[in-house]
Amino acid sequence: MKTFHLTIAKIGENLFDGEVASVSLPGVEGVCEVLAGHEALVSELRQGAIRVTAADGAVHTFETSERGVAEISGNQATILL
C-alpha cells in the first residue's frame, strides 16, 4: 500500500501528523479523495468531515465547523483550519 504524509493543524494545535493511505476532504465544490501520488493541488475547504485512513488502517474523523485550505504537493498533504 502506498502512503503519504499528512498534517492537519489549527493555529496553536496539531490535530494529526503521520503517514496515511487516504484522506477525504470537504472541498467547496464537493468531496475530494486524496491518495498517494495525487497531482499537486491547493483547494479551499468548507465545513464538514475530514476522514483519514492511516497507514495502519485506523480511521480518524475530524469534524470542522470552520473553513480551511488544503495543499497537496509531492508525497505530502497539509490541511490548515
OpenMM code with the backbone's topology and positions (N, CA, C; nanometers):
from openmm import Vec3, app, unit

residues = "MET LYS THR PHE HIS LEU THR ILE ALA LYS ILE GLY GLU ASN LEU PHE ASP GLY GLU VAL ALA SER VAL SER LEU PRO GLY VAL GLU GLY VAL CYS GLU VAL LEU ALA GLY HIS GLU ALA LEU VAL SER GLU LEU ARG GLN GLY ALA ILE ARG VAL THR ALA ALA ASP GLY ALA VAL HIS THR PHE GLU THR SER GLU ARG GLY VAL ALA GLU ILE SER GLY ASN GLN ALA THR ILE LEU LEU".split()
positions = [
    Vec3(0.0834, -0.1175, 0.0000),
    Vec3(0.0000, 0.0000, 0.0000),
    Vec3(0.0885, 0.1246, 0.0000),
    Vec3(0.0598, 0.2164, -0.0886),
    Vec3(0.1326, 0.3423, -0.0941),
    Vec3(0.0744, 0.4377, 0.0092),
    Vec3(0.1619, 0.5153, 0.0708),
    Vec3(0.1185, 0.6121, 0.1712),
    Vec3(0.1801, 0.7485, 0.1415),
    Vec3(0.1297, 0.8487, 0.2127),
    Vec3(0.1862, 0.9832, 0.2044),
    Vec3(0.1746, 1.0475, 0.3414),
    Vec3(0.2484, 1.1567, 0.3617),
    Vec3(0.2495, 1.2252, 0.4911),
    Vec3(0.1381, 1.3293, 0.4944),
    Vec3(0.0613, 1.3292, 0.6038),
    Vec3(-0.0490, 1.4229, 0.6215),
    Vec3(-0.0318, 1.4982, 0.7527),
    Vec3(-0.0509, 1.6300, 0.7450),
    Vec3(-0.0546, 1.7151, 0.8637),
    Vec3(-0.1864, 1.7914, 0.8614),
    Vec3(-0.2590, 1.7863, 0.9733),
    Vec3(-0.3805, 1.8664, 0.9905),
    Vec3(-0.3563, 1.9552, 1.1117),
    Vec3(-0.3683, 2.0873, 1.0938),
    Vec3(-0.3365, 2.1797, 1.2024),
    Vec3(-0.4327, 2.2971, 1.2078),
    Vec3(-0.4502, 2.3466, 1.3302),
    Vec3(-0.5193, 2.4725, 1.3571),
    Vec3(-0.4156, 2.5628, 1.4216),
    Vec3(-0.4425, 2.6890, 1.4312),
    Vec3(-0.3497, 2.7797, 1.4982),
    Vec3(-0.3292, 2.7315, 1.6412),
    Vec3(-0.2050, 2.7027, 1.6747),
    Vec3(-0.1709, 2.6600, 1.8090),
    Vec3(-0.2031, 2.5158, 1.8431),
    Vec3(-0.2478, 2.4356, 1.7449),
    Vec3(-0.2858, 2.2980, 1.7742),
    Vec3(-0.2600, 2.2083, 1.6530),
    Vec3(-0.1894, 2.0985, 1.6759),
    Vec3(-0.1650, 1.9995, 1.5710),
    Vec3(-0.2652, 1.8858, 1.5920),
    Vec3(-0.3567, 1.8650, 1.4960),
    Vec3(-0.4616, 1.7642, 1.5104),
    Vec3(-0.4186, 1.6261, 1.4642),
    Vec3(-0.3335, 1.6210, 1.3600),
    Vec3(-0.2868, 1.4927, 1.3063),
    Vec3(-0.1552, 1.5155, 1.2349),
    Vec3(-0.0635, 1.4192, 1.2497),
    Vec3(0.0647, 1.4270, 1.1796),
    Vec3(0.1164, 1.2841, 1.1637),
    Vec3(0.1099, 1.2305, 1.0413),
    Vec3(0.1560, 1.0949, 1.0208),
    Vec3(0.1343, 1.0436, 0.8802),
    Vec3(0.1684, 0.9169, 0.8601),
    Vec3(0.1544, 0.8517, 0.7305),
    Vec3(0.0119, 0.7998, 0.7136),
    Vec3(-0.0461, 0.8249, 0.5972),
    Vec3(-0.1835, 0.7834, 0.5699),
    Vec3(-0.1939, 0.7165, 0.4340),
    Vec3(-0.2996, 0.6373, 0.4181),
    Vec3(-0.3303, 0.5750, 0.2894),
    Vec3(-0.4206, 0.6656, 0.2073),
    Vec3(-0.5112, 0.7398, 0.2760),
    Vec3(-0.6021, 0.8300, 0.2051),
    Vec3(-0.6597, 0.9326, 0.3010),
    Vec3(-0.7123, 1.0408, 0.2426),
    Vec3(-0.7859, 1.1413, 0.3186),
    Vec3(-0.8983, 1.1930, 0.2300),
    Vec3(-1.0151, 1.2061, 0.2886),
    Vec3(-1.1328, 1.2580, 0.2196),
    Vec3(-1.1595, 1.3983, 0.2726),
    Vec3(-1.1659, 1.4958, 0.1822),
    Vec3(-1.1756, 1.6366, 0.2204),
    Vec3(-1.3061, 1.6986, 0.1731),
    Vec3(-1.3692, 1.7846, 0.2555),
    Vec3(-1.4904, 1.8546, 0.2138),
    Vec3(-1.4554, 1.9811, 0.1352),
    Vec3(-1.4303, 1.9665, 0.0068),
    Vec3(-1.3961, 2.0806, -0.0776),
    Vec3(-1.5180, 2.1661, -0.1061),
    Vec3(-1.4961, 2.2897, -0.1469),
    Vec3(-1.6080, 2.3798, -0.1755),
    Vec3(-1.6893, 2.3327, -0.2963),
    Vec3(-1.6303, 2.2521, -0.3817),
    Vec3(-1.7018, 2.2009, -0.4994),
    Vec3(-1.7387, 2.0534, -0.4850),
    Vec3(-1.7252, 1.9985, -0.3642),
    Vec3(-1.7585, 1.8583, -0.3396),
    Vec3(-1.6460, 1.7875, -0.2671),
    Vec3(-1.6702, 1.6628, -0.2334),
    Vec3(-1.5731, 1.5834, -0.1593),
    Vec3(-1.4581, 1.5424, -0.2513),
    Vec3(-1.3357, 1.5533, -0.1997),
    Vec3(-1.2154, 1.5190, -0.2752),
    Vec3(-1.1413, 1.4077, -0.2006),
    Vec3(-1.1127, 1.2989, -0.2692),
    Vec3(-1.0387, 1.1870, -0.2106),
    Vec3(-0.8930, 1.1986, -0.2557),
    Vec3(-0.8004, 1.2015, -0.1594),
    Vec3(-0.6586, 1.2157, -0.1894),
    Vec3(-0.5884, 1.0844, -0.1559),
    Vec3(-0.5125, 1.0342, -0.2526),
    Vec3(-0.4328, 0.9127, -0.2361),
    Vec3(-0.2866, 0.9469, -0.2628),
    Vec3(-0.1958, 0.8571, -0.2300),
    Vec3(-0.0531, 0.8772, -0.2579),
    Vec3(-0.0342, 0.9048, -0.4068),
    Vec3(0.0538, 0.9980, -0.4381),
    Vec3(0.0830, 1.0306, -0.5768),
    Vec3(-0.0157, 1.1272, -0.6395),
    Vec3(-0.1047, 1.1858, -0.5585),
    Vec3(-0.2048, 1.2798, -0.6108),
    Vec3(-0.1352, 1.3981, -0.6767),
    Vec3(-0.1944, 1.4475, -0.7815),
    Vec3(-0.1433, 1.5659, -0.8508),
    Vec3(-0.1420, 1.6852, -0.7554),
    Vec3(-0.0468, 1.7768, -0.7719),
    Vec3(-0.0377, 1.8953, -0.6868),
    Vec3(-0.1681, 1.9740, -0.6934),
    Vec3(-0.2103, 2.0244, -0.5770),
    Vec3(-0.3402, 2.0894, -0.5675),
    Vec3(-0.3433, 2.1800, -0.4458),
    Vec3(-0.4070, 2.2957, -0.4602),
    Vec3(-0.4412, 2.3810, -0.3472),
    Vec3(-0.5907, 2.4030, -0.3572),
    Vec3(-0.6636, 2.3751, -0.2468),
    Vec3(-0.8091, 2.3831, -0.2506),
    Vec3(-0.8640, 2.4426, -0.1233),
    Vec3(-0.9653, 2.5255, -0.1380),
    Vec3(-1.0374, 2.5777, -0.0230),
    Vec3(-1.1300, 2.4683, 0.0284),
    Vec3(-1.1415, 2.4590, 0.1599),
    Vec3(-1.2280, 2.3589, 0.2206),
    Vec3(-1.3483, 2.4264, 0.2856),
    Vec3(-1.4593, 2.3553, 0.2875),
    Vec3(-1.5789, 2.4046, 0.3560),
    Vec3(-1.5916, 2.3307, 0.4890),
    Vec3(-1.6904, 2.3687, 0.5664),
    Vec3(-1.7181, 2.2996, 0.6918),
    Vec3(-1.7604, 2.1569, 0.6604),
    Vec3(-1.7251, 2.0638, 0.7475),
    Vec3(-1.7634, 1.9250, 0.7249),
    Vec3(-1.6663, 1.8288, 0.7897),
    Vec3(-1.6688, 1.7061, 0.7399),
    Vec3(-1.5868, 1.5994, 0.7981),
    Vec3(-1.4640, 1.5714, 0.7121),
    Vec3(-1.3496, 1.5620, 0.7782),
    Vec3(-1.2259, 1.5174, 0.7149),
    Vec3(-1.2056, 1.3742, 0.7627),
    Vec3(-1.2004, 1.2802, 0.6684),
    Vec3(-1.1887, 1.1381, 0.7047),
    Vec3(-1.0511, 1.0883, 0.6613),
    Vec3(-0.9741, 1.0401, 0.7588),
    Vec3(-0.8358, 0.9966, 0.7362),
    Vec3(-0.8273, 0.8464, 0.7566),
    Vec3(-0.7679, 0.7757, 0.6597),
    Vec3(-0.7351, 0.6343, 0.6776),
    Vec3(-0.5845, 0.6266, 0.6937),
    Vec3(-0.5408, 0.5976, 0.8162),
    Vec3(-0.3981, 0.5930, 0.8479),
    Vec3(-0.3322, 0.4724, 0.7820),
    Vec3(-0.1998, 0.4739, 0.7769),
    Vec3(-0.1239, 0.3653, 0.7144),
    Vec3(-0.1512, 0.2313, 0.7815),
    Vec3(-0.1845, 0.2313, 0.9114),
    Vec3(-0.2128, 0.1066, 0.9829),
    Vec3(-0.3586, 0.0622, 0.9697),
    Vec3(-0.4377, 0.1361, 0.8904),
    Vec3(-0.5782, 0.1009, 0.8681),
    Vec3(-0.6759, 0.1694, 0.9618),
    Vec3(-0.6272, 0.2352, 1.0656),
    Vec3(-0.7158, 0.3072, 1.1585),
    Vec3(-0.7811, 0.4245, 1.0862),
    Vec3(-0.9082, 0.4478, 1.1164),
    Vec3(-0.9822, 0.5579, 1.0546),
    Vec3(-1.0050, 0.6663, 1.1594),
    Vec3(-0.9726, 0.7903, 1.1223),
    Vec3(-0.9896, 0.9060, 1.2100),
    Vec3(-1.0806, 1.0052, 1.1382),
    Vec3(-1.1762, 1.0609, 1.2109),
    Vec3(-1.2655, 1.1617, 1.1536),
    Vec3(-1.2523, 1.2900, 1.2330),
    Vec3(-1.2359, 1.4000, 1.1618),
    Vec3(-1.2255, 1.5319, 1.2230),
    Vec3(-1.3407, 1.6162, 1.1695),
    Vec3(-1.4320, 1.6560, 1.2577),
    Vec3(-1.5420, 1.7445, 1.2196),
    Vec3(-1.4922, 1.8875, 1.2340),
    Vec3(-1.5111, 1.9660, 1.1306),
    Vec3(-1.4674, 2.1041, 1.1374),
    Vec3(-1.5846, 2.1977, 1.1121),
    Vec3(-1.5953, 2.2996, 1.1954),
    Vec3(-1.7033, 2.3964, 1.1816),
    Vec3(-1.6524, 2.5247, 1.1164),
    Vec3(-1.5319, 2.5172, 1.0652),
    Vec3(-1.4734, 2.6344, 1.0011),
    Vec3(-1.4173, 2.5969, 0.8651),
    Vec3(-1.3914, 2.6968, 0.7866),
    Vec3(-1.3329, 2.6738, 0.6544),
    Vec3(-1.1820, 2.6574, 0.6694),
    Vec3(-1.1197, 2.6071, 0.5640),
    Vec3(-0.9761, 2.5892, 0.5689),
    Vec3(-0.9187, 2.5792, 0.4292),
    Vec3(-0.7948, 2.5323, 0.4228),
    Vec3(-0.7275, 2.5163, 0.2946),
    Vec3(-0.6440, 2.3889, 0.3000),
    Vec3(-0.6380, 2.3207, 0.1860),
    Vec3(-0.5559, 2.2000, 0.1738),
    Vec3(-0.4526, 2.2230, 0.0649),
    Vec3(-0.3299, 2.1793, 0.0908),
    Vec3(-0.2232, 2.1847, -0.0089),
    Vec3(-0.1668, 2.0440, -0.0227),
    Vec3(-0.1704, 1.9937, -0.1446),
    Vec3(-0.1139, 1.8621, -0.1751),
    Vec3(0.0013, 1.8861, -0.2710),
    Vec3(0.1193, 1.8335, -0.2372),
    Vec3(0.2366, 1.8565, -0.3198),
    Vec3(0.3369, 1.7461, -0.2910),
    Vec3(0.3957, 1.6912, -0.3950),
    Vec3(0.4897, 1.5815, -0.3753),
    Vec3(0.4176, 1.4647, -0.3124),
    Vec3(0.4723, 1.4113, -0.2075),
    Vec3(0.4084, 1.2989, -0.1392),
    Vec3(0.3653, 1.3408, 0.0011),
    Vec3(0.3075, 1.4619, 0.0084),
    Vec3(0.2583, 1.5114, 0.1365),
    Vec3(0.1378, 1.6000, 0.1164),
    Vec3(0.0579, 1.6124, 0.2228),
    Vec3(-0.0594, 1.6996, 0.2223),
    Vec3(-0.0632, 1.7746, 0.3538),
    Vec3(-0.0993, 1.9022, 0.3465),
    Vec3(-0.1137, 1.9861, 0.4650),
    Vec3(-0.2510, 2.0476, 0.4627),
    Vec3(-0.3231, 2.0350, 0.5743),
    Vec3(-0.4558, 2.0943, 0.5881),
    Vec3(-0.4488, 2.1936, 0.7011),
    Vec3(-0.4845, 2.3180, 0.6710),
    Vec3(-0.4849, 2.4254, 0.7703),
    Vec3(-0.6289, 2.4680, 0.7939),
    Vec3(-0.6704, 2.4639, 0.9192),
    Vec3(-0.8072, 2.5001, 0.9556),
    Vec3(-0.8090, 2.6298, 1.0354),
] * unit.nanometer
topology = app.Topology()
chain = topology.addChain("A")
for resn in residues:
    res = topology.addResidue(resn, chain)
    for name in ("N", "CA", "C"):
        topology.addAtom(name, app.Element.getBySymbol(name[0]), res)
